[in-house]
């Protein structure tokens, strides 16, 4: 899956912010928010409101975050590179078609 490769590249290149608290604190521009399907209801509501307020695109990538970022139990990530965010969105929209 290409999305997995793009997430791995974002992680290795430092273009990803992990966790809702870090996303709230970062000075970097967030272009895309990725959430895991096992995110708690409170966490989902919090990030949805924040994404709405900041006009961020929000995508559910099931358990891909934990496949890429091992040993961190990551449920939410923000992509800080515009080009990476765009290719992830494009791939997400064309998958299984």
C-alpha positions as a printed NumPy array, in Angstrom:
array([[  0.   ,   0.   ,   0.   ],
       [  1.457,   3.333,  -1.046],
       [  0.007,   5.212,   1.927],
       [  2.111,   3.064,   4.242],
       [  5.231,   4.013,   2.275],
       [  4.359,   7.71 ,   2.379],
       [  3.759,   7.55 ,   6.135],
       [  7.108,   5.819,   6.605],
       [  8.812,   8.537,   4.604],
       [  7.048,  11.265,   6.628],
       [  8.171,   9.608,   9.856],
       [ 11.792,   9.189,   8.754],
       [ 12.001,  12.736,   7.388],
       [ 10.467,  14.349,  10.491],
       [  7.375,  15.572,   8.662],
       [  4.909,  14.019,  11.078],
       [  3.649,  15.12 ,  14.498],
       [  2.449,  12.313,  16.759],
       [ -0.375,  12.592,  19.273],
       [ -3.042,  15.186,  19.88 ],
       [ -1.057,  17.083,  22.523],
       [  1.933,  17.487,  20.187],
       [ -0.37 ,  18.489,  17.336],
       [ -1.882,  21.22 ,  19.531],
       [  1.572,  22.509,  20.591],
       [  3.454,  22.36 ,  17.306],
       [  4.511,  25.527,  15.545],
       [  4.618,  23.634,  12.234],
       [  1.801,  23.95 ,   9.735],
       [ -0.366,  20.817,   9.692],
       [ -1.709,  19.889,   6.261],
       [ -3.385,  16.592,   7.082],
       [ -4.568,  14.72 ,  10.172],
       [ -4.583,  10.93 ,  10.206],
       [ -6.493,   8.993,  12.838],
       [ -6.592,   5.329,  13.76 ],
       [ -9.951,   3.573,  13.764],
       [ -9.43 ,   2.518,  17.394],
       [ -9.166,   6.102,  18.658],
       [-11.362,   6.702,  21.707],
       [-14.634,   8.558,  21.242],
       [-13.363,  11.499,  23.328],
       [-10.145,  11.666,  21.309],
       [-12.088,  11.489,  18.052],
       [-14.414,  14.287,  19.122],
       [-11.499,  16.449,  20.265],
       [ -9.509,  16.05 ,  17.053],
       [-12.597,  16.505,  14.858],
       [-13.355,  19.829,  16.569],
       [ -9.735,  20.931,  16.289],
       [ -9.604,  19.889,  12.617],
       [-12.804,  21.816,  11.959],
       [-11.451,  24.929,  13.7  ],
       [ -8.121,  24.763,  11.847],
       [ -9.643,  23.663,   8.52 ],
       [ -7.572,  20.456,   8.431],
       [ -8.39 ,  17.431,   6.332],
       [ -9.046,  14.369,   8.494],
       [ -8.591,  10.787,   7.25 ],
       [ -9.034,   7.453,   9.016],
       [ -6.158,   5.11 ,   8.139],
       [ -7.213,   2.214,  10.368],
       [ -4.124,   0.728,  12.065],
       [ -1.49 ,   1.979,   9.607],
       [ -0.043,   4.414,  12.137],
       [  0.962,   1.614,  14.491],
       [  2.426,  -0.393,  11.603],
       [  4.739,   2.516,  10.739],
       [  5.511,   3.892,  14.191],
       [  6.332,   0.761,  16.163],
       [  6.143,   0.701,  19.982],
       [  4.373,   4.057,  20.338],
       [  0.646,   3.158,  20.24 ],
       [ -0.073,   6.133,  17.981],
       [ -3.711,   7.007,  17.309],
       [ -3.374,  10.496,  15.764],
       [ -0.729,  12.005,  13.496],
       [ -0.369,  15.275,  11.638],
       [  1.515,  15.559,   8.337],
       [  3.568,  18.763,   8.107],
       [  4.772,  18.491,   4.514],
       [  2.257,  19.796,   1.98 ],
       [  3.445,  17.569,  -0.867],
       [  3.351,  14.429,   1.28 ],
       [ -0.097,  15.374,   2.539],
       [ -1.337,  15.825,  -1.026],
       [ -0.035,  12.461,  -2.253],
       [ -1.479,  10.692,   0.809],
       [ -4.872,  12.311,   0.166],
       [ -4.693,  11.4  ,  -3.514],
       [ -3.783,   7.8  ,  -2.732],
       [ -6.475,   7.58 ,  -0.054],
       [ -9.125,   8.796,  -2.512],
       [ -8.08 ,   6.37 ,  -5.27 ],
       [ -7.555,   3.221,  -3.2  ],
       [ -9.709,   0.192,  -4.   ],
       [-11.084,   1.779,  -7.178]])
